[in-house]
Amino acid sequence: MAQNFGNIAYYLFENGDVINDGETVGGTEDIRWRCEHQYALAAPRRVVLDLDPGEPYYAGMQGGSNGRKD
């Protein structure tokens, strides 16, 4: 799993913030995470890409609507 997250981070570093809310990422068709931009839980306040693992692990929206700039 850590390698998948590293690959996603590298992809975003190389290509910019190109993953849209509602898109899924993952290593296989069986393991997919739904993406959504949310405010970070830790300071400083900033928008991060949240990877939703699905029930029962989904933490929900953090801090209201996202602050993404398109």
PQR file of N, CA, C, O and H, with PARSE charges and radii, in Angstrom:
ATOM      1  N   MET A   1       0.819  -1.182   0.000 -0.4000 1.5000
ATOM      2  CA  MET A   1       0.000   0.000   0.000 -0.0000 2.0000
ATOM      3  C   MET A   1       0.872   1.258   0.000  0.5500 1.7000
ATOM      4  O   MET A   1       0.564   2.223  -0.700 -0.5500 1.4000
ATOM      5  N   ALA A   2       1.946   1.253   0.772 -0.4000 1.5000
ATOM      6  CA  ALA A   2       2.826   2.422   0.830 -0.0000 2.0000
ATOM      7  C   ALA A   2       3.408   2.734  -0.548  0.5500 1.7000
ATOM      8  O   ALA A   2       3.557   3.901  -0.910 -0.5500 1.4000
ATOM      9  H   ALA A   2       2.196   0.469   1.341  0.4000 1.0000
ATOM     10  N   GLN A   3       3.733   1.703  -1.309 -0.4000 1.5000
ATOM     11  CA  GLN A   3       4.266   1.932  -2.651 -0.0000 2.0000
ATOM     12  C   GLN A   3       3.214   2.604  -3.540  0.5500 1.7000
ATOM     13  O   GLN A   3       3.547   3.478  -4.340 -0.5500 1.4000
ATOM     14  H   GLN A   3       3.611   0.755  -1.015  0.4000 1.0000
ATOM     15  N   ASN A   4       1.953   2.200  -3.403 -0.4000 1.5000
ATOM     16  CA  ASN A   4       0.880   2.845  -4.179 -0.0000 2.0000
ATOM     17  C   ASN A   4       0.788   4.323  -3.847  0.5500 1.7000
ATOM     18  O   ASN A   4       0.676   5.153  -4.750 -0.5500 1.4000
ATOM     19  H   ASN A   4       1.682   1.490  -2.754  0.4000 1.0000
ATOM     20  N   PHE A   5       0.835   4.669  -2.554 -0.4000 1.5000
ATOM     21  CA  PHE A   5       0.762   6.073  -2.149 -0.0000 2.0000
ATOM     22  C   PHE A   5       1.974   6.846  -2.658  0.5500 1.7000
ATOM     23  O   PHE A   5       1.846   7.993  -3.086 -0.5500 1.4000
ATOM     24  H   PHE A   5       0.926   3.995  -1.821  0.4000 1.0000
ATOM     25  N   GLY A   6       3.142   6.228  -2.613 -0.4000 1.5000
ATOM     26  CA  GLY A   6       4.343   6.868  -3.145 -0.0000 2.0000
ATOM     27  C   GLY A   6       4.227   7.126  -4.638  0.5500 1.7000
ATOM     28  O   GLY A   6       4.627   8.184  -5.124 -0.5500 1.4000
ATOM     29  H   GLY A   6       3.247   5.296  -2.266  0.4000 1.0000
ATOM     30  N   ASN A   7       3.680   6.163  -5.362 -0.4000 1.5000
ATOM     31  CA  ASN A   7       3.483   6.332  -6.807 -0.0000 2.0000
ATOM     32  C   ASN A   7       2.504   7.462  -7.111  0.5500 1.7000
ATOM     33  O   ASN A   7       2.719   8.242  -8.038 -0.5500 1.4000
ATOM     34  H   ASN A   7       3.355   5.304  -4.967  0.4000 1.0000
ATOM     35  N   ILE A   8       1.425   7.547  -6.325 -0.4000 1.5000
ATOM     36  CA  ILE A   8       0.445   8.621  -6.511 -0.0000 2.0000
ATOM     37  C   ILE A   8       1.094   9.972  -6.221  0.5500 1.7000
ATOM     38  O   ILE A   8       0.901  10.930  -6.969 -0.5500 1.4000
ATOM     39  H   ILE A   8       1.250   6.913  -5.572  0.4000 1.0000
ATOM     40  N   ALA A   9       1.860  10.048  -5.139 -0.4000 1.5000
ATOM     41  CA  ALA A   9       2.534  11.303  -4.783 -0.0000 2.0000
ATOM     42  C   ALA A   9       3.510  11.724  -5.882  0.5500 1.7000
ATOM     43  O   ALA A   9       3.558  12.898  -6.249 -0.5500 1.4000
ATOM     44  H   ALA A   9       2.017   9.269  -4.531  0.4000 1.0000
ATOM     45  N   TYR A  10       4.282  10.782  -6.404 -0.4000 1.5000
ATOM     46  CA  TYR A  10       5.230  11.092  -7.474 -0.0000 2.0000
ATOM     47  C   TYR A  10       4.487  11.578  -8.725  0.5500 1.7000
ATOM     48  O   TYR A  10       4.911  12.538  -9.368 -0.5500 1.4000
ATOM     49  H   TYR A  10       4.244   9.829  -6.106  0.4000 1.0000
ATOM     50  N   TYR A  11       3.383  10.914  -9.065 -0.4000 1.5000
ATOM     51  CA  TYR A  11       2.581  11.310 -10.222 -0.0000 2.0000
ATOM     52  C   TYR A  11       2.089  12.745 -10.066  0.5500 1.7000
ATOM     53  O   TYR A  11       2.162  13.533 -11.009 -0.5500 1.4000
ATOM     54  H   TYR A  11       3.039  10.134  -8.542  0.4000 1.0000
ATOM     55  N   LEU A  12       1.588  13.087  -8.878 -0.4000 1.5000
ATOM     56  CA  LEU A  12       1.104  14.448  -8.639 -0.0000 2.0000
ATOM     57  C   LEU A  12       2.240  15.461  -8.667  0.5500 1.7000
ATOM     58  O   LEU A  12       2.060  16.575  -9.160 -0.5500 1.4000
ATOM     59  H   LEU A  12       1.529  12.447  -8.112  0.4000 1.0000
ATOM     60  N   PHE A  13       3.401  15.094  -8.148 -0.4000 1.5000
ATOM     61  CA  PHE A  13       4.559  15.985  -8.174 -0.0000 2.0000
ATOM     62  C   PHE A  13       4.959  16.295  -9.615  0.5500 1.7000
ATOM     63  O   PHE A  13       5.258  17.441  -9.950 -0.5500 1.4000
ATOM     64  H   PHE A  13       3.547  14.190  -7.748  0.4000 1.0000
ATOM     65  N   GLU A  14       4.962  15.280 -10.453 -0.4000 1.5000
ATOM     66  CA  GLU A  14       5.377  15.444 -11.846 -0.0000 2.0000
ATOM     67  C   GLU A  14       4.327  16.158 -12.702  0.5500 1.7000
ATOM     68  O   GLU A  14       4.680  16.905 -13.615 -0.5500 1.4000
ATOM     69  H   GLU A  14       4.719  14.349 -10.181  0.4000 1.0000
ATOM     70  N   ASN A  15       3.033  15.935 -12.416 -0.4000 1.5000
ATOM     71  CA  ASN A  15       1.964  16.413 -13.295 -0.0000 2.0000
ATOM     72  C   ASN A  15       1.110  17.531 -12.723  0.5500 1.7000
ATOM     73  O   ASN A  15       0.291  18.105 -13.440 -0.5500 1.4000
ATOM     74  H   ASN A  15       2.746  15.328 -11.675  0.4000 1.0000
ATOM     75  N   GLY A  16       1.282  17.854 -11.450 -0.4000 1.5000
ATOM     76  CA  GLY A  16       0.453  18.874 -10.819 -0.0000 2.0000
ATOM     77  C   GLY A  16      -0.833  18.274 -10.273  0.5500 1.7000
ATOM     78  O   GLY A  16      -1.011  17.056 -10.270 -0.5500 1.4000
ATOM     79  H   GLY A  16       1.948  17.388 -10.867  0.4000 1.0000
ATOM     80  N   ASP A  17      -1.718  19.133  -9.815 -0.4000 1.5000
ATOM     81  CA  ASP A  17      -2.976  18.711  -9.195 -0.0000 2.0000
ATOM     82  C   ASP A  17      -3.984  18.356 -10.282  0.5500 1.7000
ATOM     83  O   ASP A  17      -4.909  19.121 -10.552 -0.5500 1.4000
ATOM     84  H   ASP A  17      -1.573  20.122  -9.818  0.4000 1.0000
ATOM     85  N   VAL A  18      -3.803  17.196 -10.903 -0.4000 1.5000
ATOM     86  CA  VAL A  18      -4.610  16.804 -12.058 -0.0000 2.0000
ATOM     87  C   VAL A  18      -5.689  15.779 -11.717  0.5500 1.7000
ATOM     88  O   VAL A  18      -6.465  15.397 -12.592 -0.5500 1.4000
ATOM     89  H   VAL A  18      -3.051  16.575 -10.683  0.4000 1.0000
ATOM     90  N   ILE A  19      -5.753  15.330 -10.474 -0.4000 1.5000
ATOM     91  CA  ILE A  19      -6.776  14.369 -10.063 -0.0000 2.0000
ATOM     92  C   ILE A  19      -7.983  15.147  -9.556  0.5500 1.7000
ATOM     93  O   ILE A  19      -7.863  15.945  -8.626 -0.5500 1.4000
ATOM     94  H   ILE A  19      -5.122  15.641  -9.763  0.4000 1.0000
ATOM     95  N   ASN A  20      -9.136  14.921 -10.157 -0.4000 1.5000
ATOM     96  CA  ASN A  20     -10.359  15.640  -9.807 -0.0000 2.0000
ATOM     97  C   ASN A  20     -11.144  14.917  -8.725  0.5500 1.7000
ATOM     98  O   ASN A  20     -11.017  13.705  -8.551 -0.5500 1.4000
ATOM     99  H   ASN A  20      -9.234  14.273 -10.912  0.4000 1.0000
ATOM    100  N   ASP A  21     -11.961  15.679  -7.998 -0.4000 1.5000
ATOM    101  CA  ASP A  21     -12.844  15.093  -6.997 -0.0000 2.0000
ATOM    102  C   ASP A  21     -13.731  14.033  -7.651  0.5500 1.7000
ATOM    103  O   ASP A  21     -14.282  14.252  -8.730 -0.5500 1.4000
ATOM    104  H   ASP A  21     -12.065  16.663  -8.139  0.4000 1.0000
ATOM    105  N   GLY A  22     -13.862  12.886  -6.990 -0.4000 1.5000
ATOM    106  CA  GLY A  22     -14.699  11.806  -7.498 -0.0000 2.0000
ATOM    107  C   GLY A  22     -13.948  10.779  -8.314  0.5500 1.7000
ATOM    108  O   GLY A  22     -14.447   9.670  -8.503 -0.5500 1.4000
ATOM    109  H   GLY A  22     -13.415  12.708  -6.114  0.4000 1.0000
ATOM    110  N   GLU A  23     -12.756  11.112  -8.807 -0.4000 1.5000
ATOM    111  CA  GLU A  23     -11.955  10.132  -9.533 -0.0000 2.0000
ATOM    112  C   GLU A  23     -11.384   9.130  -8.543  0.5500 1.7000
ATOM    113  O   GLU A  23     -11.280   9.412  -7.350 -0.5500 1.4000
ATOM    114  H   GLU A  23     -12.351  12.013  -8.653  0.4000 1.0000
ATOM    115  N   THR A  24     -11.016   7.963  -9.042 -0.4000 1.5000
ATOM    116  CA  THR A  24     -10.429   6.952  -8.175 -0.0000 2.0000
ATOM    117  C   THR A  24      -9.005   6.657  -8.600  0.5500 1.7000
ATOM    118  O   THR A  24      -8.647   6.775  -9.772 -0.5500 1.4000
ATOM    119  H   THR A  24     -11.101   7.734 -10.012  0.4000 1.0000
ATOM    120  N   VAL A  25      -8.203   6.272  -7.620 -0.4000 1.5000
ATOM    121  CA  VAL A  25      -6.820   5.864  -7.853 -0.0000 2.0000
ATOM    122  C   VAL A  25      -6.585   4.585  -7.072  0.5500 1.7000
ATOM    123  O   VAL A  25      -7.315   4.288  -6.127 -0.5500 1.4000
ATOM    124  H   VAL A  25      -8.494   6.177  -6.668  0.4000 1.0000
ATOM    125  N   GLY A  26      -5.571   3.827  -7.463 -0.4000 1.5000
ATOM    126  CA  GLY A  26      -5.229   2.619  -6.733 -0.0000 2.0000
ATOM    127  C   GLY A  26      -4.353   1.710  -7.557  0.5500 1.7000
ATOM    128  O   GLY A  26      -4.119   1.939  -8.744 -0.5500 1.4000
ATOM    129  H   GLY A  26      -4.978   4.069  -8.231  0.4000 1.0000
ATOM    130  N   GLY A  27      -3.877   0.676  -6.902 -0.4000 1.5000
ATOM    131  CA  GLY A  27      -2.959  -0.242  -7.552 -0.0000 2.0000
ATOM    132  C   GLY A  27      -3.636  -1.260  -8.446  0.5500 1.7000
ATOM    133  O   GLY A  27      -3.064  -1.688  -9.449 -0.5500 1.4000
ATOM    134  H   GLY A  27      -4.067   0.490  -5.938  0.4000 1.0000
ATOM    135  N   THR A  28      -4.867  -1.658  -8.089 -0.4000 1.5000
ATOM    136  CA  THR A  28      -5.593  -2.668  -8.854 -0.0000 2.0000
ATOM    137  C   THR A  28      -7.053  -2.247  -8.971  0.5500 1.7000
ATOM    138  O   THR A  28      -7.478  -1.276  -8.345 -0.5500 1.4000
ATOM    139  H   THR A  28      -5.332  -1.311  -7.274  0.4000 1.0000
ATOM    140  N   GLU A  29      -7.809  -2.973  -9.767 -0.4000 1.5000
ATOM    141  CA  GLU A  29      -9.242  -2.693  -9.880 -0.0000 2.0000
ATOM    142  C   GLU A  29      -9.971  -3.035  -8.584  0.5500 1.7000
ATOM    143  O   GLU A  29     -11.029  -2.470  -8.304 -0.5500 1.4000
ATOM    144  H   GLU A  29      -7.464  -3.762 -10.275  0.4000 1.0000
ATOM    145  N   ASP A  30      -9.419  -3.953  -7.791 -0.4000 1.5000
ATOM    146  CA  ASP A  30     -10.042  -4.342  -6.520 -0.0000 2.0000
ATOM    147  C   ASP A  30      -9.752  -3.357  -5.400  0.5500 1.7000
ATOM    148  O   ASP A  30     -10.530  -3.247  -4.453 -0.5500 1.4000
ATOM    149  H   ASP A  30      -8.560  -4.412  -8.018  0.4000 1.0000
ATOM    150  N   ILE A  31      -8.650  -2.646  -5.500 -0.4000 1.5000
ATOM    151  CA  ILE A  31      -8.263  -1.679  -4.468 -0.0000 2.0000
ATOM    152  C   ILE A  31      -8.260  -0.296  -5.104  0.5500 1.7000
ATOM    153  O   ILE A  31      -7.336   0.057  -5.836 -0.5500 1.4000
ATOM    154  H   ILE A  31      -8.018  -2.735  -6.270  0.4000 1.0000
ATOM    155  N   ARG A  32      -9.302   0.486  -4.819 -0.4000 1.5000
ATOM    156  CA  ARG A  32      -9.446   1.831  -5.379 -0.0000 2.0000
ATOM    157  C   ARG A  32      -9.809   2.785  -4.256  0.5500 1.7000
ATOM    158  O   ARG A  32     -10.541   2.419  -3.336 -0.5500 1.4000
ATOM    159  H   ARG A  32     -10.053   0.199  -4.224  0.4000 1.0000
ATOM    160  N   TRP A  33      -9.300   4.004  -4.327 -0.4000 1.5000
ATOM    161  CA  TRP A  33      -9.626   5.041  -3.356 -0.0000 2.0000
ATOM    162  C   TRP A  33     -10.257   6.208  -4.109  0.5500 1.7000
ATOM    163  O   TRP A  33      -9.713   6.681  -5.107 -0.5500 1.4000
ATOM    164  H   TRP A  33      -8.706   4.301  -5.074  0.4000 1.0000
ATOM    165  N   ARG A  34     -11.405   6.665  -3.623 -0.4000 1.5000
ATOM    166  CA  ARG A  34     -12.081   7.828  -4.209 -0.0000 2.0000
ATOM    167  C   ARG A  34     -11.385   9.086  -3.709  0.5500 1.7000
ATOM    168  O   ARG A  34     -11.106   9.207  -2.516 -0.5500 1.4000
ATOM    169  H   ARG A  34     -11.846   6.281  -2.813  0.4000 1.0000
ATOM    170  N   CYS A  35     -11.104  10.016  -4.601 -0.4000 1.5000
ATOM    171  CA  CYS A  35     -10.359  11.230  -4.260 -0.0000 2.0000
ATOM    172  C   CYS A  35     -11.296  12.411  -4.058  0.5500 1.7000
ATOM    173  O   CYS A  35     -12.301  12.552  -4.755 -0.5500 1.4000
ATOM    174  H   CYS A  35     -11.330   9.918  -5.570  0.4000 1.0000
ATOM    175  N   GLU A  36     -10.953  13.254  -3.095 -0.4000 1.5000
ATOM    176  CA  GLU A  36     -11.646  14.529  -2.926 -0.0000 2.0000
ATOM    177  C   GLU A  36     -10.711  15.505  -2.232  0.5500 1.7000
ATOM    178  O   GLU A  36      -9.948  15.135  -1.340 -0.5500 1.4000
ATOM    179  H   GLU A  36     -10.137  13.139  -2.528  0.4000 1.0000
ATOM    180  N   HIS A  37     -10.787  16.751  -2.656 -0.4000 1.5000
ATOM    181  CA  HIS A  37      -9.977  17.805  -2.052 -0.0000 2.0000
ATOM    182  C   HIS A  37     -10.665  18.279  -0.781  0.5500 1.7000
ATOM    183  O   HIS A  37     -11.856  18.588  -0.786 -0.5500 1.4000
ATOM    184  H   HIS A  37     -11.408  17.052  -3.380  0.4000 1.0000
ATOM    185  N   GLN A  38      -9.902  18.333   0.313 -0.4000 1.5000
ATOM    186  CA  GLN A  38     -10.411  18.773   1.609 -0.0000 2.0000
ATOM    187  C   GLN A  38      -9.350  19.625   2.284  0.5500 1.7000
ATOM    188  O   GLN A  38      -8.186  19.631   1.882 -0.5500 1.4000
ATOM    189  H   GLN A  38      -8.934  18.081   0.318  0.4000 1.0000
ATOM    190  N   TYR A  39      -9.772  20.348   3.322 -0.4000 1.5000
ATOM    191  CA  TYR A  39      -8.794  21.072   4.131 -0.0000 2.0000
ATOM    192  C   TYR A  39      -8.051  20.071   5.009  0.5500 1.7000
ATOM    193  O   TYR A  39      -8.645  19.125   5.526 -0.5500 1.4000
ATOM    194  H   TYR A  39     -10.718  20.344   3.649  0.4000 1.0000
ATOM    195  N   ALA A  40      -6.758  20.285   5.172 -0.4000 1.5000
ATOM    196  CA  ALA A  40      -5.925  19.417   6.002 -0.0000 2.0000
ATOM    197  C   ALA A  40      -6.379  19.479   7.451  0.5500 1.7000
ATOM    198  O   ALA A  40      -6.873  20.507   7.915 -0.5500 1.4000
ATOM    199  H   ALA A  40      -6.275  21.053   4.752  0.4000 1.0000
ATOM    200  N   LEU A  41      -6.208  18.371   8.162 -0.4000 1.5000
ATOM    201  CA  LEU A  41      -6.550  18.332   9.583 -0.0000 2.0000
ATOM    202  C   LEU A  41      -5.514  19.049  10.428  0.5500 1.7000
ATOM    203  O   LEU A  41      -5.840  19.585  11.488 -0.5500 1.4000
ATOM    204  H   LEU A  41      -5.807  17.536   7.786  0.4000 1.0000
ATOM    205  N   ALA A  42      -4.268  19.066   9.971 -0.4000 1.5000
ATOM    206  CA  ALA A  42      -3.176  19.692  10.724 -0.0000 2.0000
ATOM    207  C   ALA A  42      -2.820  21.040  10.100  0.5500 1.7000
ATOM    208  O   ALA A  42      -2.953  21.235   8.892 -0.5500 1.4000
ATOM    209  H   ALA A  42      -4.003  18.631   9.111  0.4000 1.0000
ATOM    210  N   ALA A  43      -2.370  21.955  10.938 -0.4000 1.5000
ATOM    211  CA  ALA A  43      -1.942  23.281  10.470 -0.0000 2.0000
ATOM    212  C   ALA A  43      -0.691  23.146   9.618  0.5500 1.7000
ATOM    213  O   ALA A  43       0.071  22.194   9.790 -0.5500 1.4000
ATOM    214  H   ALA A  43      -2.262  21.796  11.920  0.4000 1.0000
ATOM    215  N   PRO A  44      -0.469  24.059   8.723 -0.5600 1.5000
ATOM    216  CA  PRO A  44      -1.276  25.224   8.373  0.2800 2.0000
ATOM    217  C   PRO A  44      -2.484  24.810   7.530  0.5500 1.7000
ATOM    218  O   PRO A  44      -2.495  23.742   6.918 -0.5500 1.4000
ATOM    219  N   ARG A  45      -3.496  25.672   7.513 -0.4000 1.5000
ATOM    220  CA  ARG A  45      -4.705  25.393   6.736 -0.0000 2.0000
ATOM    221  C   ARG A  45      -4.336  25.390   5.252  0.5500 1.7000
ATOM    222  O   ARG A  45      -3.807  26.365   4.718 -0.5500 1.4000
ATOM    223  H   ARG A  45      -3.487  26.539   8.010  0.4000 1.0000
ATOM    224  N   ARG A  46      -4.630  24.275   4.615 -0.4000 1.5000
ATOM    225  CA  ARG A  46      -4.317  24.111   3.198 -0.0000 2.0000
ATOM    226  C   ARG A  46      -5.206  23.014   2.637  0.5500 1.7000
ATOM    227  O   ARG A  46      -5.760  22.213   3.389 -0.5500 1.4000
ATOM    228  H   ARG A  46      -5.060  23.483   5.049  0.4000 1.0000
ATOM    229  N   VAL A  47      -5.341  22.978   1.342 -0.4000 1.5000
ATOM    230  CA  VAL A  47      -6.137  21.951   0.678 -0.0000 2.0000
ATOM    231  C   VAL A  47      -5.229  20.769   0.359  0.5500 1.7000
ATOM    232  O   VAL A  47      -4.126  20.935  -0.162 -0.5500 1.4000
ATOM    233  H   VAL A  47      -4.891  23.629   0.731  0.4000 1.0000
ATOM    234  N   VAL A  48      -5.715  19.579   0.683 -0.4000 1.5000
ATOM    235  CA  VAL A  48      -4.984  18.343   0.410 -0.0000 2.0000
ATOM    236  C   VAL A  48      -5.894  17.399  -0.373  0.5500 1.7000
ATOM    237  O   VAL A  48      -7.105  17.608  -0.439 -0.5500 1.4000
ATOM    238  H   VAL A  48      -6.610  19.445   1.107  0.4000 1.0000
ATOM    239  N   LEU A  49      -5.315  16.378  -0.956 -0.4000 1.5000
ATOM    240  CA  LEU A  49      -6.086  15.363  -1.661 -0.0000 2.0000
ATOM    241  C   LEU A  49      -6.350  14.219  -0.694  0.5500 1.7000
ATOM    242  O   LEU A  49      -5.422  13.525  -0.279 -0.5500 1.4000
ATOM    243  H   LEU A  49      -4.331  16.209  -0.902  0.4000 1.0000
ATOM    244  N   ASP A  50      -7.618  14.021  -0.334 -0.4000 1.5000
ATOM    245  CA  ASP A  50      -8.021  12.949   0.571 -0.0000 2.0000
ATOM    246  C   ASP A  50      -8.323  11.704  -0.249  0.5500 1.7000
ATOM    247  O   ASP A  50      -9.033  11.774  -1.252 -0.5500 1.4000
ATOM    248  H   ASP A  50      -8.372  14.585  -0.671  0.4000 1.0000
ATOM    249  N   LEU A  51      -7.785  10.566   0.174 -0.4000 1.5000
ATOM    250  CA  LEU A  51      -8.058   9.292  -0.486 -0.0000 2.0000
ATOM    251  C   LEU A  51      -9.017   8.504   0.392  0.5500 1.7000
ATOM    252  O   LEU A  51      -8.642   8.050   1.473 -0.5500 1.4000
ATOM    253  H   LEU A  51      -7.208  10.509   0.989  0.4000 1.0000
ATOM    254  N   ASP A  52     -10.248   8.341  -0.065 -0.4000 1.5000
ATOM    255  CA  ASP A  52     -11.312   7.679   0.686 -0.0000 2.0000
ATOM    256  C   ASP A  52     -11.240   6.169   0.463  0.5500 1.7000
ATOM    257  O   ASP A  52     -11.463   5.698  -0.652 -0.5500 1.4000
ATOM    258  H   ASP A  52     -10.553   8.710  -0.943  0.4000 1.0000
ATOM    259  N   PRO A  53     -10.927   5.399   1.527 -0.5600 1.5000
ATOM    260  CA  PRO A  53     -10.842   3.949   1.380  0.2800 2.0000
ATOM    261  C   PRO A  53     -12.203   3.268   1.381  0.5500 1.7000
ATOM    262  O   PRO A  53     -12.285   2.058   1.170 -0.5500 1.4000
ATOM    263  N   GLY A  54     -13.270   4.020   1.615 -0.4000 1.5000
ATOM    264  CA  GLY A  54     -14.605   3.436   1.661 -0.0000 2.0000
ATOM    265  C   GLY A  54     -14.980   2.983   3.058  0.5500 1.7000
ATOM    266  O   GLY A  54     -14.176   3.054   3.988 -0.5500 1.4000
ATOM    267  H   GLY A  54     -13.204   5.003   1.786  0.4000 1.0000
ATOM    268  N   GLU A  55     -16.198   2.522   3.192 -0.4000 1.5000
ATOM    269  CA  GLU A  55     -16.687   2.041   4.486 -0.0000 2.0000
ATOM    270  C   GLU A  55     -15.900   0.808   4.892  0.5500 1.7000
ATOM    271  O   GLU A  55     -15.530   0.029   4.013 -0.5500 1.4000
ATOM    272  H   GLU A  55     -16.851   2.464   2.437  0.4000 1.0000
ATOM    273  N   PRO A  56     -15.627   0.589   6.142 -0.5600 1.5000
ATOM    274  CA  PRO A  56     -16.004   1.390   7.305  0.2800 2.0000
ATOM    275  C   PRO A  56     -14.944   2.421   7.700  0.5500 1.7000
ATOM    276  O   PRO A  56     -14.988   2.947   8.812 -0.5500 1.4000
ATOM    277  N   TYR A  57     -14.005   2.715   6.821 -0.4000 1.5000
ATOM    278  CA  TYR A  57     -12.855   3.550   7.181 -0.0000 2.0000
ATOM    279  C   TYR A  57     -12.994   5.022   6.826  0.5500 1.7000
ATOM    280  O   TYR A  57     -12.189   5.832   7.285 -0.5500 1.4000
ATOM    281  H   TYR A  57     -13.969   2.288   5.917  0.4000 1.0000
ATOM    282  N   TYR A  58     -13.982   5.395   6.030 -0.4000 1.5000
ATOM    283  CA  TYR A  58     -14.129   6.775   5.566 -0.0000 2.0000
ATOM    284  C   TYR A  58     -14.355   7.717   6.741  0.5500 1.7000
ATOM    285  O   TYR A  58     -15.219   7.469   7.582 -0.5500 1.4000
ATOM    286  H   TYR A  58     -14.636   4.737   5.657  0.4000 1.0000
ATOM    287  N   ALA A  59     -13.582   8.796   6.799 -0.4000 1.5000
ATOM    288  CA  ALA A  59     -13.659   9.748   7.913 -0.0000 2.0000
ATOM    289  C   ALA A  59     -14.648  10.872   7.653  0.5500 1.7000
ATOM    290  O   ALA A  59     -14.991  11.600   8.584 -0.5500 1.4000
ATOM    291  H   ALA A  59     -12.881   8.997   6.115  0.4000 1.0000
ATOM    292  N   GLY A  60     -15.117  11.043   6.428 -0.4000 1.5000
ATOM    293  CA  GLY A  60     -16.069  12.102   6.115 -0.0000 2.0000
ATOM    294  C   GLY A  60     -15.371  13.390   5.720  0.5500 1.7000
ATOM    295  O   GLY A  60     -14.143  13.467   5.700 -0.5500 1.4000
ATOM    296  H   GLY A  60     -14.839  10.451   5.671  0.4000 1.0000
ATOM    297  N   MET A  61     -16.172  14.401   5.406 -0.4000 1.5000
ATOM    298  CA  MET A  61     -15.631  15.703   5.021 -0.0000 2.0000
ATOM    299  C   MET A  61     -15.014  16.392   6.227  0.5500 1.7000
ATOM    300  O   MET A  61     -15.546  16.313   7.335 -0.5500 1.4000
ATOM    301  H   MET A  61     -17.170  14.339   5.423  0.4000 1.0000
ATOM    302  N   GLN A  62     -13.919  17.050   6.018 -0.4000 1.5000
ATOM    303  CA  GLN A  62     -13.212  17.767   7.077 -0.0000 2.0000
ATOM    304  C   GLN A  62     -13.293  19.256   6.801  0.5500 1.7000
ATOM    305  O   GLN A  62     -12.726  19.730   5.816 -0.5500 1.4000
ATOM    306  H   GLN A  62     -13.486  17.115   5.119  0.4000 1.0000
ATOM    307  N   GLY A  63     -13.977  19.996   7.641 -0.4000 1.5000
ATOM    308  CA  GLY A  63     -13.959  21.453   7.548 -0.0000 2.0000
ATOM    309  C   GLY A  63     -14.773  22.061   6.429  0.5500 1.7000
ATOM    310  O   GLY A  63     -14.446  23.156   5.970 -0.5500 1.4000
ATOM    311  H   GLY A  63     -14.437  19.611   8.441  0.4000 1.0000
ATOM    312  N   GLY A  64     -15.806  21.406   5.977 -0.4000 1.5000
ATOM    313  CA  GLY A  64     -16.685  22.015   4.986 -0.0000 2.0000
ATOM    314  C   GLY A  64     -16.202  21.825   3.568  0.5500 1.7000
ATOM    315  O   GLY A  64     -15.495  20.865   3.261 -0.5500 1.4000
ATOM    316  H   GLY A  64     -16.071  20.517   6.350  0.4000 1.0000
ATOM    317  N   SER A  65     -16.590  22.750   2.705 -0.4000 1.5000
ATOM    318  CA  SER A  65     -16.289  22.608   1.286 -0.0000 2.0000
ATOM    319  C   SER A  65     -14.805  22.808   1.013  0.5500 1.7000
ATOM    320  O   SER A  65     -14.077  23.416   1.797 -0.5500 1.4000
ATOM    321  H   SER A  65     -17.164  23.529   2.954  0.4000 1.0000
ATOM    322  N   ASN A  66     -14.396  22.286  -0.105 -0.4000 1.5000
ATOM    323  CA  ASN A  66     -12.972  22.369  -0.448 -0.0000 2.0000
ATOM    324  C   ASN A  66     -12.612  23.764  -0.918  0.5500 1.7000
ATOM    325  O   ASN A  66     -13.477  24.590  -1.211 -0.5500 1.4000
ATOM    326  H   ASN A  66     -14.987  21.792  -0.742  0.4000 1.0000
ATOM    327  N   GLY A  67     -11.315  24.004  -0.983 -0.4000 1.5000
ATOM    328  CA  GLY A  67     -10.829  25.298  -1.428 -0.0000 2.0000
ATOM    329  C   GLY A  67     -10.046  25.203  -2.705  0.5500 1.7000
ATOM    330  O   GLY A  67      -9.189  26.043  -2.977 -0.5500 1.4000
ATOM    331  H   GLY A  67     -10.612  23.333  -0.746  0.4000 1.0000
ATOM    332  N   ARG A  68     -10.329  24.186  -3.498 -0.4000 1.5000
ATOM    333  CA  ARG A  68      -9.561  23.965  -4.708 -0.0000 2.0000
ATOM    334  C   ARG A  68      -9.781  25.077  -5.712  0.5500 1.7000
ATOM    335  O   ARG A  68     -10.895  25.567  -5.897 -0.5500 1.4000
ATOM    336  H   ARG A  68     -11.026  23.503  -3.277  0.4000 1.0000
ATOM    337  N   LYS A  69      -8.699  25.460  -6.349 -0.4000 1.5000
ATOM    338  CA  LYS A  69      -8.756  26.446  -7.426 -0.0000 2.0000
ATOM    339  C   LYS A  69      -8.596  25.713  -8.743  0.5500 1.7000
ATOM    340  O   LYS A  69      -7.583  25.045  -8.951 -0.5500 1.4000
ATOM    341  H   LYS A  69      -7.794  25.063  -6.199  0.4000 1.0000
ATOM    342  N   ASP A  70      -9.566  25.818  -9.637 -0.4000 1.5000
ATOM    343  CA  ASP A  70      -9.454  25.173 -10.951 -0.0000 2.0000
ATOM    344  C   ASP A  70      -8.853  26.109 -11.960  0.5500 1.7000
ATOM    345  O   ASP A  70      -8.682  25.738 -13.121 -0.5500 1.4000
ATOM    346  H   ASP A  70     -10.389  26.360  -9.468  0.4000 1.0000
TER
END
